[in-house]
Amino acid sequence: MLALEKRLGYRFDNAGLLQRALTHRSFGAEHNERLEFLGDAVLNLAVSRLLYERLAASDEGELTRVRAQLVREDSLHRAALALGLPEALRLSEGEARGGGALRPSILADALEAIVGAVFLDGGHEPAFELVKRLFGEQIDSSDLDRKDAKTELQEWLQARRLPVPAYRIVATRGEKHAQTFEVECAVATLGLAEQGEGRSRRAAEQEAARRMLDALKASDRPGGPLRS
């Protein structure tokens, strides 16, 4: 816990909050779902403030698109891995054996719960500073995509006179209040399909679109099937 606090750059007055943030519902009754709920709201506010301060030339639409990229499951998953959360999670034996410590949805939820725990323990400023440490460098990077994946994929296809992709739900898992969606993005003309997973249908569609876009861009390089 002390090592994790050091990586977070924050020392808890109430260490129990951090312990609860790391506790999956499979482990026991005192789990992290309520903290995750709070952390989701705090994260969106902190990221919004960070973008407002750092992207002064961006309009509302661009700020919204960039925020969606930063708070999506894939981005939170990467940040959780960088913090070393897998070894700190508290999971049931069954969930741990099933690879739960590396599951993107569980790690993303735990990171949101940690943000919520920091907010309860220290207030908005410490939570904001944590979010800034997690995402500030990514925001300043020239590699940050300013468009959401679905929009960019649609524009990529239309520029090549190809039809827009079709999305469909492949599967849903979990209880109604905490479902995970699996969505397929298909470009029938090219015979391609990619799948994405997320805690909402929209998030899953964005992830599937991102994977499709990555595959299409790789194929569009010299020597790729779309150019050969």
C-alpha positions in Angstrom: 0.0 0.0 0.0 2.9 2.4 0.8 4.5 1.6 -2.5 1.3 2.3 -4.3 0.8 5.6 -2.5 4.3 6.6 -3.6 3.4 5.8 -7.2 0.2 7.8 -6.8 2.0 10.7 -5.3 -0.5 10.9 -2.5 -0.5 9.7 1.1 -3.9 8.8 2.5 -5.0 9.9 6.0 -7.6 7.2 5.9 -5.8 4.2 4.5 -9.1 2.2 4.5 -10.3 4.3 1.6 -7.5 3.1 -0.6 -8.0 -0.5 0.6 -11.7 -0.3 -0.4 -10.8 1.2 -3.8 -8.7 -1.8 -4.5 -11.4 -4.3 -3.4 -13.4 -6.0 -6.2 -17.0 -7.0 -5.4 -15.9 -10.7 -5.7 -13.7 -10.2 -2.6 -16.3 -9.1 -0.1 -19.1 -6.7 0.9 -16.9 -3.7 1.4 -16.0 -3.4 -2.3 -15.2 -0.4 -4.6 -18.3 0.1 -6.7 -19.6 3.2 -4.8 -16.1 4.7 -4.9 -16.0 3.9 -8.6 -19.3 5.8 -9.1 -17.9 8.9 -7.3 -14.5 8.6 -9.0 -16.1 8.5 -12.5 -17.6 12.0 -11.8 -14.4 13.4 -10.2 -12.3 12.0 -13.1 -14.5 13.7 -15.7 -14.4 17.0 -13.9 -10.6 16.9 -13.3 -10.0 15.9 -16.9 -12.3 18.7 -18.1 -10.4 21.2 -16.0 -7.1 20.0 -17.2 -8.1 20.2 -20.9 -9.6 23.6 -20.4 -6.3 24.9 -18.9 -4.0 23.2 -21.4 -5.9 23.3 -24.7 -6.8 26.9 -24.8 -7.3 27.0 -28.6 -9.7 24.1 -28.7 -13.5 24.5 -29.0 -16.1 22.6 -27.0 -16.4 19.8 -29.6 -12.7 19.1 -29.6 -12.5 19.2 -25.8 -15.3 16.7 -25.6 -13.7 14.4 -28.0 -10.3 14.5 -26.3 -12.0 13.9 -22.9 -13.8 10.9 -24.2 -10.4 9.4 -25.3 -8.8 10.0 -21.9 -11.6 8.6 -19.7 -12.4 5.5 -21.9 -11.7 2.1 -20.5 -8.6 1.5 -22.7 -6.9 4.6 -21.5 -7.7 3.9 -17.8 -6.5 0.4 -18.2 -3.1 1.5 -19.5 -2.8 4.0 -16.6 -3.7 1.3 -14.1 -1.0 -1.0 -15.5 1.5 1.8 -15.2 0.6 2.3 -11.6 1.1 -1.5 -10.9 -2.6 -1.9 -9.8 -2.8 -5.7 -10.8 -0.6 -6.8 -7.9 -2.5 -4.5 -5.4 -6.1 -5.6 -6.3 -8.1 -7.6 -3.8 -10.0 -10.3 -5.7 -11.6 -13.6 -4.8 -9.6 -16.7 -5.5 -11.8 -17.6 -8.4 -11.6 -14.2 -10.0 -7.8 -14.1 -9.5 -7.4 -17.5 -11.1 -9.5 -16.3 -14.0 -7.1 -13.5 -14.8 -9.2 -10.8 -13.1 -6.2 -8.8 -12.1 -5.4 -8.0 -15.7 -9.0 -7.6 -16.9 -9.3 -4.1 -18.4 -12.8 -3.4 -17.0 -11.7 -4.4 -13.4 -8.5 -2.2 -13.6 -10.4 0.8 -15.1 -13.0 0.5 -12.3 -10.3 0.3 -9.6 -8.5 3.4 -11.0 -11.8 5.4 -11.0 -12.4 4.2 -7.4 -8.9 5.4 -6.4 -9.7 8.8 -7.8 -12.9 8.8 -5.8 -11.0 7.7 -2.7 -8.4 10.5 -3.1 -11.2 13.0 -3.5 -12.9 11.9 -0.3 -9.7 11.8 1.7 -8.1 15.1 0.5 -10.6 17.0 -1.7 -10.6 18.1 -5.3 -7.1 19.5 -5.5 -5.3 16.2 -4.6 -7.6 14.4 -7.0 -6.9 16.9 -9.7 -3.1 16.6 -9.1 -3.4 12.8 -9.4 -5.3 13.0 -12.7 -2.7 15.5 -14.0 0.1 13.1 -13.2 -1.8 10.3 -14.9 -2.8 12.1 -18.1 -0.9 15.4 -18.3 1.9 14.1 -20.5 -0.6 12.4 -22.8 -2.5 15.6 -23.2 0.6 17.6 -24.1 1.8 14.9 -26.5 1.4 15.7 -30.2 0.3 12.1 -30.7 -3.0 12.6 -29.0 -5.8 12.1 -31.4 -8.3 15.0 -31.4 -11.2 13.0 -32.9 -13.0 10.1 -31.4 -12.5 6.7 -33.1 -16.0 6.4 -34.6 -15.8 9.8 -36.2 -12.3 9.2 -37.6 -13.2 5.8 -38.9 -16.3 7.2 -40.7 -14.2 10.0 -42.3 -11.5 7.5 -43.3 -14.0 5.3 -45.1 -15.9 8.2 -46.7 -12.7 9.6 -48.1 -12.2 6.3 -49.9 -15.8 6.2 -51.1 -16.5 3.2 -48.8 -19.8 2.7 -46.9 -19.9 3.6 -43.2 -19.3 0.7 -40.7 -22.1 -1.3 -39.0 -22.1 -1.9 -35.3 -23.9 -4.7 -33.4 -23.8 -6.0 -29.8 -22.2 -9.4 -29.8 -22.6 -10.1 -26.0 -23.4 -8.5 -22.7 -22.0 -9.8 -19.4 -22.5 -9.0 -15.7 -25.5 -7.7 -13.7 -27.6 -4.9 -15.1 -26.0 -2.2 -13.0 -22.5 -3.2 -13.9 -22.7 -4.7 -17.4 -19.9 -5.1 -19.9 -20.8 -4.8 -23.6 -19.0 -6.5 -26.5 -19.6 -4.9 -29.8 -18.6 -5.7 -33.4 -17.6 -3.1 -35.9 -17.9 -4.5 -39.5 -17.0 -3.0 -42.9 -18.8 -5.5 -45.1 -17.3 -4.2 -48.4 -13.8 -5.1 -47.2 -14.9 -8.2 -45.4 -13.4 -6.9 -42.1 -14.7 -7.0 -38.5 -13.2 -6.0 -35.2 -14.6 -6.3 -31.7 -14.4 -3.9 -28.7 -15.4 -4.1 -25.1 -16.7 -1.5 -22.7 -18.9 -0.6 -19.8 -21.4 1.0 -22.1 -22.5 0.3 -25.6 -20.9 3.6 -26.7 -17.6 2.8 -25.1 -17.5 -0.6 -26.7 -18.3 0.9 -30.1 -15.5 3.4 -29.7 -13.0 0.6 -28.9 -14.2 -1.6 -31.8 -13.9 1.5 -34.1 -10.4 2.2 -32.8 -9.3 -1.4 -33.5 -10.9 -1.3 -37.0 -9.1 2.0 -37.7 -5.8 0.6 -36.6 -6.3 -2.4 -38.9 -7.3 -0.3 -41.9 -4.4 2.1 -41.5 -1.9 -0.8 -41.3 -3.5 -2.2 -44.5 -3.3 1.1 -46.2 0.4 1.4 -46.0 2.5 0.7 -49.1 2.4 -3.0 -49.8 -0.7 -3.4 -47.7 -3.8 -5.2 -49.1 -5.7 -2.0 -49.7 -2.9 -0.6 -51.8 -1.7 -3.8 -53.6 
